[in-house]
Amino acid sequence: MQRSIRPLLAAPILAAGLALPATGPAQAIDVTLVNGHPPIFLWVQHLTNSFIPAVDAALEGSGHSIDWTEAYGGTIAGVGGELEAVEDGLAEVGAIPTVFMPTQLPLQNVTYNTPFGPSDPELVMQVMDMLHGEVPGMVESWHGFDAEYLGGGFALDNYLLMTTFPVNSIDDLQGRRIAAPGPAVNWVEGTGAVGVAGNLTTYYNDLQTGVFEGVIVFPTAAAPARLHEVAPYVTITDFGAQYAGTLVANRTWFQAQPEAVQDALRAGADAYTAAYLAEQTERVAAAMETIAPDPDRLHVLAPEERARWAAALPDIAGAWAENADGMGLPGTDVLQAYMAAMAEAGADMGRDWSQR
């Protein structure tokens, strides 16, 4: 009986189906992708060149697709406003520059509070992704902004100093105005310099007009921003590579998406990071040639001077950890885990920031 029932039931269902429109492909999902910097910078370029293609490829055959709107260079949010745009639902996905959010996302700024660390961006990314997976509170800190951590992100190549005047030691910084992003302003505290908050979108004009006399920056951004035209003196300080941001989605929106879309976004974040780091490595040498074409204006800080600079800084890591602890976040745990991971990797940290 069972075998004869199925065809009999199928017949009226099939007949009814003939009166309905044929089922087509699933409707494309509208996704706005935001970053405040313009696409001259590598981490923005790879949103277009790596992240979006990887997500699209991962969705092939799933019945789902994404209709992308790319909102860069302040079209929806300026630098530092991306997380708010994602939280408010103005963008579903964002490349969030955590360096400009030391108050909202203190845990993600651990590298900027431990300067003179490793120069390898890939190592920094690996350790930061590990911390997100292993330290309770790291991923959860995003949830307060209705953001879902997708993984990966971008670390910036070894920071250096570009100035309008020659720098051979920290003594040359006395009274000089030096701009830096977010918590990196602390890197000149105790040197006699005056730290000024800034970012790449204004560095050129501010140097040209004398708002400040130097910037703490990294080669692969300094070159396309043409900073050498207004700050021709380059000092290799080995401040270290820095974790500067990651990819997140609006959490409410993300949780409502099919599993295939969620998985594709995470796969896209992984592919984005790998491609970004690979091209970054290739670009550093060329960037240095661009920003330091005159060997007479290029100075490598002596190891003893680098150690002197690191020792001159106040306990910025300890103060940062205490502040995060006071916010109910695991600042001390993150600091200790970060330093332990770097020690295990054999990284030169310039100073043991875990010592309080």
Secondary structure, 3 states (H helix, E strand, C coil): CHHHHHHHHHHHHHHHHHCCCCCCCCCCEEEEEEECCCCCCHHHHHHHHHHHHHHHHHHCCCCCCEEEEEEECCCCCCCCCHHHHHHCCCCCEEEECHHHCCCCCCHHHCHHHCCCCCCCHHHHHHHHHHHHHHCCCCCHHHHCCCEEEEEEEEEEEEEEEEECCCCCCHHHHCCCEEEECHHHHHHHCCCCCEEEECCCCCHHHHHHCCCCCEEEECHHHHCCCCHHHCCCEEEEEEEEEEEEEEEEEEHHHHHCCCHHHHHHHHHHHHHHHHHHHHHHHHHHHHHHHHHCCCHHHEEECCHHHHHHHHHHCCCHHHHHHHHHHHCCCCHHHHHHHHHHHHHHCCCCCCCCCCCC
